[in-house]
């Protein structure tokens, strides 16, 4: 119905996504998707298709459990030299990712799905950002890992965290 505001529902357990929506002034509730909605990459699946599919799966999972609202599902991965990097499993895995990325150009792919409930009308968008990480030293990597900022972030970093060793390429 025109003029009726629907509740925004974030289909994510990500603290950073909650923070970004709150900083932007949105009123929303959080309903994380089931783990089964976050299944991994299919053989040969390009990063843009991967994030689009996962964002849609997350939104669909939560939409199926809601009576009404506007469900927001998201996913992000990093691609560097053909390798697709998701979230690191632990500190050692994060170190491997950062060592892989330093000194290299890479792409960050973010998929977003908005799903209107009731019904199954949805829209999916993908954004790709080209970045380069300066060749940071081992002590810089360790110092960053000590902050814990790498946890829960695709590629073990977040551009939004303001590190001077990351630059967006035009």
N, C-alpha and C positions, 0 to 999 in steps of 0.2 A: 504494500500500500504506500502510495506517495506520502511523504511527510512523517512516516513512522520510523523512528530510530530503532535499529536492531542492535542487540548486544554484540560487541566485538569479542570473539573468543580466540585466544591464541592457542594454537595446537602445537605447543612446544614446551619442553621442560627447561629451555635455555634461559639462564639468568640474564644473559646479555640481550636477548630479544625482549624480555620483559622490561629491562632497563631502557632500551631504545624506544619502545612504545610509550612508556611512562614519561620519558624526557620529551617526547613529541606531544604530550598532553592528552593521549588517548585514555579513555575509560574502558577497561577490558577485564575479562576473567581468563584464567589459565586452565586449560584442560589438555594435558599431555596426551599424545597418541600412544597406542599400545606399541610395544617393541616391534611387533610383527609389521607395523607400517613403515619401519625404518630399515627394511632389508637392503642389502648392499648392491653393489654395481653388477650389472649383467655383462657377460662377455661382449667386448667390442662396443659397449654403450658409451657414446661421447659424453663428456662432462655436462654439457648444457642439457642434454636429454635426461641424464641422471638426476640433476637437481630439479628439473621440471616434474619428473615422475615421482620423486620422493616428496616434494612439496604437495603434489596432488594426493598421494597416498595418505599423508599425514592429515590433510584437511578432510579427506573423505572419511577416514577412520573416526575423527572427532565429530564430523557432521552426522554420521550415522548414530551417534549417541546423544545428540542434542535435539530438543524440540523446535528451537528457533534460534536465529542469530546469524552472524556473519563470521565464518570460521577462517582464520588466517593460518595457513601452513607454509613453512619455509624450509629450505635446505641450502647448504653452502659447501663447496669443495674447492680445492686449489689444484691446478694442473701445472706441472713443470716438466718440460721435455718429455711429454707423453705419459708421465706418472700422475695418477690422480691421488691426492692426499685428502683424507678426511680428518677426523679428530684423532689426536694421538692417544694411545692407550696408557702411556705412562711417560715419565720424564725421559727415559732413554729413547723412546719412540719420538718424542718431541725433539730431542737433540738431533736425531737422524733426519727428521724433516727439515729443521732449520739449516743443517749442514748441506742438505740437498738444494735448498732454495738460495742460500747466500751466494751473491754474485751473479744470480741468474734472473732473467725475465720469467715471469709466470702469470697465470690468469686466475682470477678468483671468479667463480660462477655462483650466482645466487638465484635460486628459484623461489617463486612466491605464488601461492594459490589462494584465491578468495572464493569461498564456497557459501552460497546463500542457502539457509535452512529456514523453512522446509523447502524441499525440492532438491534438484541436483544441478542447478545452474552454478557454474564455476568458471573462473578465468585464471589462466596460468601465464606468468611472465618470467623471463629469465634475463638477468643482467650479467654482463661479463666486464671485468675490470682488469686492465693490463698493468702489472706492477713490476718493479725490480727491487731486489733486496741488495744493498751494498754488501761487499765481501766482509762482513763483520768477523771479528776475531773469536777464537775459542773462549777467551775470558768474557767477551761481550755475550756470547751465547749462554755461558754458564750464569752470568749475572741476570740475564733475562729469565732463564729457567728458574732461578731462585725466587723470582717474583710470583711465580704461579700463574701469571697472566696467560700462559699457553694452554691451560686446561680448558677443555671443551670447545676449542677453536680449530676449525679446519686449517690444516697446514701449520698448526701450533702458533698462530699469531693472529692478531686483529689489527687491521690498518687503523681503525678508529681509536686504538690505544695511543696513537701519536708518537710512535717511534721514528726517530730521524733516519733510521736505516731502511725505511720503506718509502718508495716514491711511486706515484701514479705516472704512467707513461701516456702521452697523448697519442 
